[in-house]
Amino acid sequence: MSESVYRVTEVIGTSTESWEAAARIAELEAAKAVRELRVAEVVRQDVTIEDGKISGYRVRLGISFKYASGD
């Protein structure tokens, strides 16, 4: 069995459409910046409200990816 180390960090995606769209945006952008993205876990969801109506959705994702030590 090969051994691996993974790093976990949080990213936040935003959307005016939905939580799903916010999560998708966060995952797509994170995948551009890190190699071997493995898992994304929804940590928190919230909305912004303007004039009594929901105007935006935010999703905080905990993402894990393979750790590279630079060797």
N, C-alpha and C positions, 0 to 999 in steps of 0.2 A: 504494500500500500504506500503510495507516495504521500508525503506530508506537505501541507500548504499553510500559509498564514494569510488571513484576510483582514482588511481594514474596514471599519464601519464609520461612516460619516453621514451627516444630515444635509439635505438640500431642500429648498422650498420652491414649489412651482405655483404659479398664479394663473388664473383664467377668469374671464368674465362669463364663461359658459357653464362650467360645472367642476366638481371636485375631480371627476374622472379626467377631464381635459387638463386640469392643473397637474395631476399626477403624471399624465402622459408627457407633458411638457418638461417636467422635472427629470423624468427618466431619460427622455431623448437628449436633453442637454448634458446630463451627467455622463451618458454613454459616449459623448464626443470627447470628454475630458479624461476619462479613466479607461484603462484596459480591463477586460474580463470582468465586467459588471455582472454580479451573480444574483443578488436578491435585493428587492426594494420592499420595505415594510412601511405602511402608513403609520406614522407616529402620532400625527395630530391633523385635524381638519378645522378650519374656521372660515368665516365669511366677513366681508366688510359690508357695512350698511350705510346707504346714503338716502336721505329723504324717505326713510322708512322702508326702503326696499333693498334687497341684496344686490350689490353692485360688483362683487368679486368673490372668488373662491380661492382659498390657499390650502395647499397640502404640504405637510412636512414629511419627507421620506427619509428613513434610515436606509442607506444603500451600502452594500458590501461588495468589495472587489478584491481581487488577488493583490497581495502586497508584494511590491518589488523593492528589494533593499538597495538596488543600484549596482549589484555585483555582476 
